[in-house]
Each structure stands twice: as C-alpha cells, then as structure tokens.
Amino acid sequence: MGAPIWTELNHYMPASKLSSLLAFIKQPRWLLIISGILIMGVIIGIRATTSSSEDAHGGFKKNKAGGSKFENQTPTVAVAISQLADMPVYLNGLGTVTALHTVTVRSRVDGELVKVNFTEGQYVKQGEVLAQIDPRPYQVQLQQAQGQLMRDEALLKNAQIDLSRYQTLLDQDSIAPQQTATQSALVKQYQGTVEIDRALVENAKLQLSYAHITAPVAGRIGLRLVDQGNMIRSSDTNGMAVITQLQPISVVFTLPEDVVPSIMQRWHDQPNFSVDAFDRSGNHQLASGQLLAVDNQIDANTGTIKLKAQFDNQERKLFSNQFVNIRMKLDTLRNVVTVPTAAIQQGANGAFVYVVNADQTVTVKPVKTGPSENGAIVITQGLNPSEQVVTDGADKLREGITVNLPATAAAQPEEQTDKTDAQARRGRRKP
C-alpha cells in the first residue's frame, strides 16, 4: 500500500523537497508529538462511538438528578409485622456434670477374692453384695472370741457364788472382812474381762461381715479393677471398682457476674429456677432440673460465678464429668414488641430497622433491643406493634426510597387492619 502514496506525493512535490520533509519527520521529538496526536484521536473516536451506542439503547443515560436508570429501579424486599408477644428470658452457661456421690469400693479386710457378684456397668442398689472375700479366717477368729467369752463368764459366775457365800459368813462373823473384800474385787475383775470378751466377739463378727463387700450407695458401677482369685488388702489404694450416683445428679455451671443481681432478686422472690441441660452442640435437650445453689463468691480471674443445678436424670442421659450447655429461665417479658432478628440493622449510631409505610416508602427508625429467642428479638424502644419491618433486601435501601412488596406481604397490613377493626367492634359490644 505504500507505493501508490509515494507516487502521489512525487506527483505534487519534487523529490528533493520530499526527502527534506522525511528527514525532518524522522527526528525523535516530532515522532513523539505525532504519536500523541494519533493516540488522542483514537480515544476521542472510541468515546464518540460509546456515547452514540448508549443513546441508541437508552441503557445508561443519566437522568436529571444525575443517577442512572438502573438506580431508579424499585427494589423488592421481604417484610415482617412487629407483634406483641410474651418473650422468655434465658441465661446460657457452660457446665460440667458432677455426681452427688462417687465412691471407690475397697475391702476393709485382707483375704482372697473368692466371688464377684456384679457386672461392669451395672446399676446397683445400696447394700447390694458386690463381692466376697474368703470368710473362713474370720469365722475362726469369731469362734475363738466366743470360746474365751464363755470361759470368762464361767469364772465370773463362780466368783459371784463365792462372794455370796463369803458375805453370809461375814454376817455370821465367821471370816475376816478382808477375805470378802478380796473376793468382791475378783468378781469385778472377771466382769471387766467378760466385757472385753464380748467386745472381741462383736469385733470378730464385724470383721466377718466385712468379708461381704456391699455397695455403699446406689448408682452405676464402673469397670472391675480386680479379678476373682486375687489377694485383696485393705491398704490397696485403687480399690475394686468405682460407683457413681446418677439419680439424682448435679451440674456445676458458670454465668457472668453481670447477671448476679437479677439472679439473686429472682432467687429471693421465687427460688424455683427451671434449668435445662443440652448436649455439646446445644441442639438436643438431655434433662430438666432445678437450681440448687449459688456460690458465695465471684471468680476474680474469669468474672463469673458458679451455680449448681440438680436433675432427676430419669433417662440417665447425664454422666459424671460430661460437658453440657445450660439454659436457665430467668423471667418472662409480657406483651412486648418483637420482630425477627433479621430485621435488626447496625449503624454508626446503633441498631435500627427499616419500616415500610402505607405508601410503600421506607423510613429508618433507631431502636433499642432486648433479649432474643428462637429467631425473634424484643424491641424495648423505637417501634410500635403492627409495623412492617424489612427482613431481607435491606442493603439496597435508604431513607424515603419506594420499595416493592411480595403479594403475600402486601396483603398482611390489610388483614391486620381488618383484625384490629373486628377487635374494636367486639370491644364496643361489651356492656
């Protein structure tokens, strides 16, 4: 394509002048100037093409206020009606299941373990025989004590007969008083010996009873620590098994120190606190019980206070040292304004909601919130009942904007008004 251009230039301009012109253009300074002019021409052409395309389609033309047509589109939002309802107030804490009694079963005498009567994990009753130690050595000791008692009782009886004879002779002035006094002392000596023998008999019976190991408390027995045939000693520290009481059972949990005044006031007015225990995930309820005690001091390291609740644990879902989530009902707020939790927005000045008016315009209302439960939250200030609040699509809203409501949502205010009018008419009929 370059050849025809040079031919045309040679037709109008001599060769000598054309060479001078090319040499002048090839200088670096002029090359930069010419390149800049060409780039500016390309940019102006692109902008002109884009403007004509926008005017043709009308997709992004600015309006008088300076916004685009897309900005003037009316957003669609989801709404809910603020309602009067009763809201329970719960306190949530973390707790550990603690058995009321945990007993390590140990033998109180030495001997061979000849019989085990329990199964690991079995629920045992108080006084139930768990194991038996060879009783024969203790039966022999009992027989020895009983034989010694019989001998000493015979000696005592003979001494008492002699004393009675000596007293008769002393009355007849046939013997010396010293002999009677000596016999009286001998009788007292035998009486003391007999009492000792009787105590030895009781002790032998007690040791024999210890050969039968019984459950000191009712509960679930753990894994067996000693097998049949082993020698058992009273000095063994591990014991034979561990019994944990499961019914009833307690949970020790903590709550922040900020709620202590409310708890103590409610405790003074009505000490029946309902306490629910949930699993680690907090989704499944394990048991229900009552608050049993409140600790007498606040932990300065954690800023919490300990509380203890007791559970009947009829289904035996709570185990010692189990981690649980605690929900304690503190109070119930009556006839308070509630909205879905999703309606609450947070701004620089605190919480607020978007309220949809009757003409479907949006108003921003600052609110003060209270406790929440099951997806609903209490509005303590800033909102009236039966107002429409935005629960979805709030990111597109601002003060005074017009919104579209779903057909079901738009019908709700009319239904609410009809209900209110009907209630008013019923009220007027009352004498």
Beta strands, then each sheet from edge to edge (+ up, - down):
strand 1: 78-81
strand 2: 83-99
strand 3: 102-105
strand 4: 111-116
strand 5: 123-124
strand 6: 129-133
strand 7: 212-214
strand 8: 219-221
strand 9: 231-232
strand 10: 241-244
strand 11: 249-256
strand 12: 274-278
strand 13: 285-299
strand 14: 304-311
strand 15: 323-340
strand 16: 345-347
strand 17: 350-356
strand 18: 362-366
strand 19: 368-373
strand 20: 376-381
strand 21: 388-392
sheet 1: 1+ 21- 17+ 16-
sheet 2: 1+ 21- 17+ 18-
sheet 3: 19+ 20- 15+ 2- 11+ 14- 13+ 12-
sheet 4: 3+ 10- 8+ 5-
sheet 5: 7+ 6- 4+ 9-
end
